[in-house]
Amino acid sequence: MAESLRCTVCGRALRDPASRARGTGPVCDRKTRIPPLPGTRRPALPPYVDGRPVDDVPASPLF
């Protein structure tokens, strides 16, 4: 994607290199950014699976 000289949301001139690469200024970026969905973190693994330490459990059934 080519660098923008103007914000794609409001049309203001972009001065910061990061803003130009993103295509939006910092204010418009905060206003239009989609927040992460709650609960999207991976659950923690239990220390043991089937009585064996997690490091000892095969990663997939193919192995």
Backbone torsions as a table, in degrees:
resi	resn	phi	psi	omega
1	MET	NA	134.1	-179.7
2	ALA	-75.7	151.8	178.5
3	GLU	-69.3	140.4	178.0
4	SER	-96.0	141.1	174.3
5	LEU	-92.5	-15.5	179.8
6	ARG	-128.7	147.5	178.5
7	CYS	-64.1	132.3	-179.3
8	THR	-74.6	-11.4	179.7
9	VAL	-94.4	-54.3	-173.6
10	CYS	-110.0	-15.0	177.5
11	GLY	88.3	1.7	178.3
12	ARG	-69.6	155.7	178.1
13	ALA	-68.4	138.5	178.7
14	LEU	-100.6	127.0	-177.6
15	ARG	-106.1	-31.4	-176.4
16	ASP	-81.8	135.0	179.2
17	PRO	-58.1	-36.7	179.3
18	ALA	-67.2	-39.8	177.6
19	SER	-65.2	-40.2	178.5
20	ARG	-63.7	-40.4	179.0
21	ALA	-66.7	-36.6	-179.2
22	ARG	-77.1	-33.4	-179.1
23	GLY	92.8	0.2	177.9
24	THR	-137.8	151.8	175.8
25	GLY	-76.4	171.4	-176.3
26	PRO	-64.0	-37.2	-178.9
27	VAL	-69.5	-48.3	179.1
28	CYS	-64.8	-34.0	178.3
29	ASP	-63.5	-44.0	178.5
30	ARG	-65.4	-37.6	-177.4
31	LYS	-72.7	-30.9	-174.1
32	THR	-104.0	-6.8	-178.9
33	ARG	-68.1	137.2	178.4
34	ILE	-87.0	122.0	-179.9
35	PRO	-69.0	152.0	178.5
36	PRO	-65.2	148.4	179.4
37	LEU	-70.3	142.8	177.7
38	PRO	-67.8	143.0	176.6
39	GLY	80.5	18.7	-179.4
40	THR	-90.0	-0.7	177.2
41	ARG	-72.5	146.5	177.5
42	ARG	-71.6	138.4	178.0
43	PRO	-68.4	150.3	178.2
44	ALA	-70.4	142.6	178.0
45	LEU	-78.6	144.3	174.6
46	PRO	-68.9	153.4	-178.3
47	PRO	-66.1	-23.8	-178.8
48	TYR	-133.6	141.8	174.1
49	VAL	-127.5	124.0	-178.0
50	ASP	55.3	34.8	177.2
51	GLY	80.1	1.2	178.8
52	ARG	-111.4	150.0	175.0
53	PRO	-60.4	149.0	-177.6
54	VAL	-56.7	-36.1	-179.4
55	ASP	-64.8	-20.6	-176.6
56	ASP	-93.1	-9.1	-177.1
57	VAL	-85.0	131.0	179.1
58	PRO	-59.5	147.5	-176.7
59	ALA	-72.5	-31.8	179.4
60	SER	-147.3	163.5	179.9
61	PRO	-70.7	-8.1	-179.3
62	LEU	-77.0	-16.6	-177.2
63	PHE	-96.2	NA	NA
